[in-house]
Structures are given as structure tokens and as C-alpha cells.
């Protein structure tokens, strides 16, 4: 399966339990297709849902990257669900880099993602 990443970012993000519920729904679609024998791996993306808070204040709770197989034809709908929530959304390639810089003796690390064209 080709990998994609949905990056949710901003000062405020939806509650993690809400995101887990959405991902769980799409897992059930995937399991249903596999159980019916209606499954071809090349018709799915392995979509990772990742979170980045953009303010300096750490948030309470744990946000870990989630992964879910999404049928290619359902990706726009899946993405639109996240676009309707708090924060910003970007569909990205799975690869990213971590540029670093040093200011006044302190090293800072950033994240650099490659946006996808939605395919």
C-alpha cells in the first residue's frame, strides 16, 4: 500500500478520542471489504494521521500517530472530515525532514513536510 500522511496542526486540535473514533470507523470499512473478499491492496492507501501543536505550550493528553487503510476512492471524504474539525489539515507524503538551527547556543529542530497533490 502506498503511504500518505494527514497532518493536523495548529494551536488547537480536535480531542484525540474524537480522531480515534473517525479512524475506527474507517478501519471497520476496511475489515468489511477484506471479509467480503472485496479487497485489492493496490486500491488502498496506508494513511497515517499525525499531530503537531504550533504553540509553545505543551498540551495535556497524548497524541500519537494513528494508521488506517483507506480505500483510494474514500480518501477525499476522509480528508474532508478532518478539514471540518479544529486546526489545519494538510495531506502530505510520508517522508519529512527535521532541519535544525542553533540560536544563542540553543539548538532548535523543525519539521518539514512535503504536501501531496491529493492522489
N, C-alpha and C positions, 0 to 999 in steps of 0.2 A: 504494500500500500504506500502510495505517495504521502509524505507527511506535510501538514500545514500547521500553522500556529495562529490562534486568535489571541491577540494581545489586548488585555483590558488594562487601561491605565488612567490615572487621574488622582486627584486628592480624595475623592470619594468613589468607592466601588460598591456594587451590589453585595448583599450579605452572601458569604460563602455557601451557606446551606441552600440558598436560592439557586446558585450556579450549579451545585451538586444535583439538585432536583432536575434542572434542564438537561444536564449531561446524562443523568439516569434515564430520562425519557428516551433519548436518542440511542442509548445502549439497548433498551428494550426493542426499538425498531430493528437494530442490527441483529439481535438474538432471534427475533421473529423471522427475519429473512433467512438466517442460517438454518433455523429449524425447519423451515418450509422447503429447503433446498433451493431457495431463490437467491443464491449468493455467488457472486463472482468478485474475487478480491480486487481486480482492477477497476471495479465500479465504486470503490470506496476510498476516501481519504482517511488517514490516521490523523485526527485533529487534536492538537494539544491546546488547552486553554490555560494561559499564563497571566499573571497579575503583576503590575508594577505601580506602586504608590509614588506619586510625583512630589509630594511634600516631604519636609524633613522630619515630621513627627511620625514615629512608628505607630502602626495600627494594632489594636487588640485583635487577638484571634490569629489563626493560622490560615494562610492562603497557599496551597500547594498546587503545582501544575497538574491538571487533570488531562486524561487522554480518552478519546472516544472515536470509534469508527463511524464516519458519516458518509452516507450514500452521496455520490457526487451531485446528483440532481437535488438533494436536500440541503446542500451547503449554503446557498443564498438565504433560505428560510432560517437555518440555524444561526447564521451571521446576523440576520435582521432582528432576531430575538435579543441578542446581546446589544445591538445598536439602540434598542428601545430602553435599555437599562441605564443606571447612573454610570458616569465615566465615559471614556473614549474607547473606541474599538478600532483595531487595525488587523486585517488579515495579512499574515507575513509568511515568508519562507521559514523553515525550521531553523536554519542557520543564522547565527547572530555573532557579533563580536563584542569584546569588552575593552574599548580604548581606555587608557589611563593617562592621567596628568598629575603633576606634582605642583602644589601651590603652597608656598611658605613652609616647606618641609612636610606637608601632608599629602599623601597620595589619594587621589580620587579615582574611582572606577565608574565608567558609564556603560550603558547598554546601547548597542546599535543594531537595529533590526532591518531586514530587507522586506519591504512591502511586496505583496503578491498582487497579481492582476485579477485575482478572483477565480482563476481557473485551476 
